[in-house]
Structure formats: C-alpha cells, structure tokens
Amino acid sequence: MIRNIIISFFIFLTFLSCEKSAPIFDSQRAFLDLVAQCDFGPRNPGSEGHRKTKKYILDLMQKEADSVIVQDFSFESALEKKTHKGTNIIARFNPSNATQVLIGAHWDTRPFADRDENRENFKTPILGANDGASGVAILLELARILNRNKSSIGINLVFFDAEDSGISEENESYCKGSIFFSKNLPISNIKEAIILDMVGDKQLSLPIERNSLNFHGVLVRQLWDRAKKLNLKAFKGVVGPSIYDDHVPLYQYAGIPSIDIIDFRYPNSFENYWHTVDDTPKNCSPESLGQVGMLMIDYIFNRKFYVVP
C-alpha cells in the first residue's frame, strides 16, 4: 500500500513537472498593461500619450531585457500631412544565440477616428485599446517572462512606431517604423518574425492572414496546429484576406519570413470598432490576450514543435 502511494506520488510530481515545462502567461497582468497604455490617452506620434508610452515601454524593457536598442527615425504622416519623429524599441533576450526570431507589435495609434459612424469624430485621435495596445500588452508580459525564464533561442521583442498614420490604397503610407527597421536592420540573422496586431477583441477570431500563408506557410501551419492542440479556440483554420501590416516590409525589404496574427473583424462582420472612438478597453478582454500569449509562450519554450528556417 505504502509502495503504491509512493509510486503515485512520483507519477504526480512527474506530471506537474511536465505541466510546468513552459511558463504561465498572466493574461490579467497583460490586460492591465493594455489599460495603462490607454490611460495615457491616444498614442499618435507627437502626442503626450505617445511620449508617456515610449517611456513606459523603455523603462520596462531596460529593466527586463538583456539589451535594448532604440531606433529613431523621421517620417511623413500621409494622414496629417506633417513630419513626425518615430521610435522603434528592440528588446533582446539571449542575443548571442545563433537562432534569432522576432515578435513584434506597433505601439502607436491612429491620429484620426476616420471610420467612425459619427462624422464629428473624424478628427478625433483613437484610444487604440485593440489596435495597438493589445499586441504591446502581450509583448510586455513576454518580456517579464523571458527575464525569469531563459529561452533556448534568441528572442527580439520589437515595438514598431508609426504603423497607423497612413491613408487607404497607399500601403507604404502605413508601417513607417517597420519599413525603416527593415531597410536599416539594427540586428542580424533574424530567422523569422511574428507580428501581433488587434489581438484583444472580446470576440477574438483569428483566421490565417493570406500574406502570412505566402510568406511563411510552414510557421502558419505549425502555430495553428499547436493552437488547436492547446484548445485555443480563437485560432480558426480558415484563410482570411491579405492585410498590409508590419510583416509585409519585414518580408519585402529584409527577406525575413514573417506572419501576422490579426483579427481584422472587430468585433464581427456586422460591426467594426477599427479606427473609431469605440476602440476602448471595454471592448477587449484578458481572455483574448491570454490565448495569443499562451501560443507565444508555446512557440518560445516548446521548440520541439517548431522548425525555424
């Protein structure tokens, strides 16, 4: 009897050790980061919220990362018809490892709510809880985790600026930060990249973005397969439309196989808070951040399931 109890105990310990092989993503803490960004106000370049958020990200990254690179640039805002200064922030973990990957998000917000139903809001900057703050919130929590849990590969968390000041039908009026980064790479040997954008929607639904399938179909299949096994129901095994996002310059100008995890229907097919004053924390959830964050933890720490180019 005692022998059976001892054997059962060791089996239980083995089970626990397997379950704890990857760190836990704290979705509640990530959601607090989302709210904190919104508390600074709109983060369009040139705004007070932009300056405060830059400090918020830099302070945390300088505390958590092995090293931090600040990449300053100037760009023309096609939407505002003016020049702004932008900043990409690169937080590096295990930078000497031969295998380097990038996980990125944009930290700026759109200067105008030009898709709002109320025309009086067209010149109002958006709060960008989902479109900007959600991806950044996941990166901030990943930084805390990576500080305490060494990864077997090099991880570069990149906070891209100036993604959202473009105009329709002119793709390269968007993504100014990732365009500059891709043409002036501050780090070398990046094997692949994942962009997180609009991943906090309460009704999160993540189809496969079509450009991603073309740019790096292997990683797409690996991630969506793992999401299914992890019971992450927001990840849908269907192919959605092509979207011009920060993954496109990375692929086109730097030759980095890149994908975009994005829910462009926010919240659904009949209603969209994208680029409106309704893009606020009340329309986002910790659970959605948790699903994407959990998959990123799996990607970083369960390397046996992933093949890097």
C-alpha positions in Angstrom: 0.0 0.0 0.0 2.7 2.4 1.0 4.7 1.5 -2.1 1.8 2.2 -4.3 1.3 5.6 -2.6 5.0 6.5 -3.2 4.8 5.4 -6.8 1.6 7.5 -7.3 3.3 10.5 -5.7 6.3 10.4 -8.0 4.0 10.0 -11.0 2.1 13.1 -9.8 5.4 15.0 -9.4 6.4 14.0 -13.0 3.0 15.2 -14.2 3.5 18.5 -12.5 7.0 19.0 -13.9 5.6 18.3 -17.4 2.8 20.8 -16.9 5.2 23.4 -15.7 7.7 23.0 -18.6 6.5 26.2 -20.1 5.9 29.4 -18.0 2.4 30.7 -17.4 1.2 33.7 -19.4 -0.5 36.1 -17.0 -3.4 37.4 -19.0 -4.7 39.7 -16.2 -1.4 41.5 -15.9 -1.2 41.8 -19.7 -4.7 43.4 -19.6 -3.5 45.9 -17.0 -0.8 46.9 -19.5 -3.4 47.4 -22.1 -5.4 49.7 -19.8 -2.3 51.5 -18.7 -1.5 52.4 -22.3 -5.0 53.7 -22.8 -4.8 55.7 -19.6 -2.0 57.7 -21.3 -4.5 58.7 -23.9 -4.2 58.4 -27.7 -0.6 57.5 -28.7 -0.4 59.0 -32.1 3.2 60.4 -32.8 3.6 63.9 -31.5 1.0 63.5 -28.7 1.6 63.5 -24.9 0.3 59.9 -24.8 2.9 58.9 -27.3 5.7 60.4 -25.2 4.4 58.7 -22.0 4.0 55.3 -23.6 7.5 55.5 -25.1 8.9 56.0 -21.5 6.6 53.2 -20.2 7.9 50.7 -22.7 11.5 51.8 -22.4 11.5 51.7 -18.6 10.1 48.2 -18.5 12.4 46.9 -21.3 15.5 48.3 -19.7 14.6 46.5 -16.5 13.7 43.2 -18.1 15.7 42.7 -21.3 19.3 41.6 -21.8 19.8 44.6 -24.0 17.7 47.4 -25.6 18.2 49.1 -28.9 16.4 52.5 -29.6 16.0 53.2 -33.3 14.9 56.8 -34.0 13.6 58.0 -37.4 11.5 60.7 -39.0 8.5 60.1 -41.2 5.8 61.9 -43.1 2.3 61.3 -41.9 0.2 61.0 -45.0 -2.9 61.4 -42.9 -1.9 64.6 -41.2 0.4 66.0 -43.9 3.2 66.7 -41.4 6.5 65.3 -40.3 6.9 63.4 -37.0 9.7 61.7 -35.1 9.2 58.0 -34.5 11.0 55.4 -32.4 11.3 51.6 -32.7 12.2 49.9 -29.5 14.0 46.5 -29.7 14.3 44.4 -26.5 16.7 41.5 -26.9 16.8 38.3 -24.9 19.6 35.7 -25.3 21.1 37.9 -28.1 24.2 35.7 -28.6 22.3 32.7 -29.6 22.7 31.5 -33.2 18.9 31.4 -33.8 17.2 34.7 -33.5 13.5 35.3 -34.0 11.3 38.5 -33.8 8.0 39.0 -32.2 6.6 42.5 -32.9 3.7 44.9 -32.4 3.0 48.5 -33.2 2.7 50.9 -30.2 1.4 54.0 -31.9 -2.3 54.7 -32.5 -4.2 56.4 -35.4 -4.4 60.2 -35.2 -8.0 60.3 -36.5 -11.1 58.2 -36.0 -11.9 58.4 -39.7 -14.0 55.3 -39.8 -16.4 56.4 -37.0 -20.1 56.4 -37.8 -20.2 60.0 -36.3 -18.5 62.3 -38.7 -17.9 64.7 -35.9 -15.4 62.2 -34.6 -13.4 62.0 -37.8 -10.6 64.3 -36.5 -10.5 62.7 -33.0 -7.5 60.5 -32.2 -8.4 57.0 -31.3 -7.6 55.3 -28.0 -6.4 52.2 -29.7 -7.1 49.6 -27.0 -7.1 46.8 -29.6 -5.4 48.4 -32.5 -2.0 49.0 -30.8 -2.3 48.4 -27.1 -3.3 44.7 -27.3 -0.2 43.5 -29.1 2.1 45.7 -27.0 0.5 44.3 -23.8 1.4 40.8 -24.9 5.0 41.8 -25.6 5.3 43.5 -22.2 4.2 40.3 -20.4 6.5 38.2 -22.6 9.4 40.4 -21.5 8.7 39.8 -17.8 8.5 36.0 -18.5 11.7 36.0 -20.6 13.6 37.8 -17.8 12.9 35.0 -15.4 12.9 32.1 -17.8 15.8 31.8 -20.3 14.8 30.7 -23.8 16.8 28.3 -25.9 16.8 30.7 -28.8 17.3 34.5 -29.2 14.0 36.5 -28.8 13.7 40.0 -30.1 10.6 41.9 -28.9 10.2 44.8 -31.3 7.8 47.7 -30.7 7.2 49.4 -34.0 6.2 53.0 -34.2 4.3 54.9 -36.9 2.3 52.0 -38.2 -1.1 53.7 -38.3 -0.8 57.1 -39.9 -1.5 56.0 -43.5 -4.3 56.5 -46.0 -6.3 54.0 -47.9 -4.9 52.5 -51.1 -1.4 53.7 -50.3 0.1 50.8 -48.4 3.5 52.3 -47.8 2.0 55.3 -46.1 1.4 52.9 -43.3 4.1 50.8 -41.4 6.7 53.5 -41.4 8.5 52.1 -38.4 8.8 48.5 -39.8 9.8 49.9 -43.2 12.6 51.9 -41.6 13.6 48.9 -39.4 13.6 46.5 -42.5 15.8 48.9 -44.5 18.2 49.6 -41.6 18.4 46.3 -39.7 19.8 47.0 -36.2 20.3 43.3 -35.6 21.3 40.4 -37.9 20.4 36.8 -38.5 16.6 37.0 -37.8 15.2 33.7 -39.0 11.5 34.5 -38.8 9.0 37.0 -37.4 5.6 37.1 -35.9 3.5 40.3 -35.8 0.7 40.6 -33.2 -2.0 43.2 -34.1 -5.6 43.6 -33.0 -5.5 40.5 -30.7 -7.5 41.8 -27.7 -11.1 41.8 -29.1 -13.6 40.2 -26.7 -14.9 38.2 -29.7 -11.5 37.2 -30.9 -11.4 35.3 -34.1 -8.1 34.7 -35.8 -8.1 33.3 -39.4 -4.9 32.8 -41.3 -3.9 36.0 -42.9 -3.3 35.3 -46.6 0.1 37.1 -47.0 1.3 35.2 -44.0 0.5 31.9 -45.7 2.5 33.0 -48.7 5.4 34.5 -46.7 5.9 31.6 -44.2 3.4 28.9 -44.7 5.4 26.4 -42.6 5.2 28.6 -39.4 1.5 29.3 -40.1 0.7 25.6 -40.1 2.8 25.0 -37.0 1.2 27.7 -35.0 -2.4 27.0 -36.0 -1.9 23.2 -35.4 -0.5 24.0 -31.9 -3.3 26.3 -31.2 -5.8 23.5 -31.9 -3.9 21.1 -29.7 -3.8 23.7 -26.9 -7.6 24.3 -27.3 -7.1 27.9 -28.2 -10.5 28.4 -29.9 -9.8 31.9 -31.3 -7.5 30.4 -33.9 -9.6 29.5 -36.9 -8.3 27.1 -39.6 -9.5 29.2 -42.5 -7.7 31.6 -44.7 -8.7 35.2 -44.5 -7.9 38.3 -46.6 -4.5 39.8 -47.3 -3.6 42.6 -45.0 -0.8 45.1 -45.3 0.8 45.2 -41.8 4.3 45.3 -40.3 5.0 41.7 -41.5 5.0 42.9 -45.2 8.0 45.2 -45.0 9.9 42.7 -43.0 9.4 40.1 -45.8 9.8 42.5 -48.7 12.8 44.6 -47.6 14.6 42.4 -45.2 13.7 39.0 -46.6 12.5 37.7 -43.2 9.9 35.0 -43.4 7.1 36.8 -41.5 3.5 36.3 -40.4 0.7 38.4 -38.9 -1.7 37.2 -36.2 -4.6 39.6 -36.5 -8.4 39.8 -36.1 -9.5 42.4 -38.6 -13.2 41.9 -37.9 -13.5 43.9 -34.6 -15.8 42.7 -33.2 -17.7 40.9 -36.0 -18.8 41.0 -39.6 -21.7 43.5 -38.8 -19.9 46.0 -36.6 -16.3 47.3 -36.5 -14.6 49.4 -33.9 -11.5 49.6 -36.0 -10.3 53.3 -36.3 -13.3 54.6 -34.3 -13.6 56.1 -30.8 -15.1 52.8 -29.7 -11.7 51.1 -29.7 -11.5 51.1 -25.9 -10.6 48.6 -23.1 -14.3 47.7 -22.5 -14.3 46.0 -25.9 -11.2 43.9 -25.2 -10.6 41.1 -22.7 -7.8 39.4 -20.8 -9.0 36.0 -22.1 -8.3 37.0 -25.7 -4.8 38.3 -24.8 -4.3 35.0 -22.9 -5.0 32.9 -25.9 -2.4 34.7 -28.1 0.0 35.0 -25.2 -0.2 31.2 -24.4 0.6 30.4 -28.0 3.6 32.7 -28.0 4.9 31.0 -24.8 4.5 27.7 -26.5 6.4 29.0 -29.6 9.2 30.3 -27.4 9.6 27.4 -24.9 8.3 24.3 -26.6 10.7 24.4 -29.5 10.4 20.7 -30.5 7.1 21.6 -32.1 8.6 24.3 -34.4 11.1 24.3 -37.2 12.9 27.6 -37.7 14.1 28.3 -41.3 
